[in-house]
Amino acid sequence: MKNNLYTKNIPDPDILIRTGGKKRLSNFMLWQLAYSELYFLDKLWPDFKPKDLNKILKHFYKTKRNFGGI
């Protein structure tokens, strides 16, 4: 299946950050995001600051990821 995607030569993302307060993916890269960490922020993109990214990355690095395993 992956070979049929436009992103077949690009690694799947480890993290997705969505601003604007919407808690949905809207069919955006569903296959590629299967094992990604998802972060939803209530602030709009122009208000997203480096400190927000740093906070998310700190949380991400503390997360134990098992990629579907138990």
C-alpha positions as CSV (number, residue, x, y, z in Angstrom):
1,M,0.0,0.0,0.0
2,K,2.7,2.5,1.0
3,N,4.3,2.2,-2.5
4,N,1.1,3.7,-4.0
5,L,1.3,6.9,-1.9
6,Y,2.9,10.2,-3.0
7,T,5.0,10.1,0.2
8,K,6.4,6.6,-0.4
9,N,10.0,7.9,-0.3
10,I,9.5,10.2,2.7
11,P,9.7,8.8,6.3
12,D,6.4,8.8,8.2
13,P,6.2,11.7,10.7
14,D,6.9,11.1,14.3
15,I,4.7,14.0,15.4
16,L,1.8,16.1,14.1
17,I,1.0,19.5,15.7
18,R,-2.3,21.0,14.8
19,T,-3.1,24.5,15.8
20,G,-6.5,26.3,15.7
21,G,-8.3,24.2,18.3
22,K,-9.6,21.6,15.9
23,K,-9.2,18.0,17.2
24,R,-9.4,16.1,13.9
25,L,-7.1,15.0,11.1
26,S,-9.6,15.7,8.3
27,N,-8.2,12.7,6.4
28,F,-4.8,14.3,6.3
29,M,-2.1,11.7,5.8
30,L,-4.1,9.0,7.7
31,W,-1.8,6.1,6.6
32,Q,1.4,8.0,7.4
33,L,0.2,9.2,10.8
34,A,-0.8,5.8,12.2
35,Y,2.0,5.7,14.7
36,S,2.6,9.4,15.1
37,E,2.1,11.4,18.3
38,L,-0.7,14.0,17.8
39,Y,-0.8,17.4,19.6
40,F,-3.7,19.8,19.3
41,L,-3.4,23.4,20.4
42,D,-6.2,25.9,20.9
43,K,-4.0,28.8,19.7
44,L,-3.9,29.9,16.0
45,W,-0.8,29.4,13.9
46,P,0.3,33.1,14.0
47,D,0.3,32.8,17.8
48,F,2.4,29.6,17.8
49,K,5.8,30.5,19.4
50,P,9.1,28.7,19.8
51,K,8.3,28.1,23.5
52,D,5.2,26.2,22.4
53,L,7.3,24.0,20.2
54,N,9.8,23.4,22.9
55,K,7.1,22.4,25.4
56,I,5.7,19.9,22.9
57,L,9.1,18.5,22.1
58,K,9.9,18.0,25.8
59,H,6.7,16.1,26.2
60,F,7.4,14.1,23.0
61,Y,10.8,13.0,24.1
62,K,9.4,11.8,27.4
63,T,6.8,9.6,25.7
64,K,7.5,5.9,25.4
65,R,6.5,4.9,21.9
66,N,5.8,1.3,21.1
67,F,4.6,1.6,17.5
68,G,1.6,-0.7,18.0
69,G,3.3,-3.2,20.3
70,I,2.2,-4.0,23.8
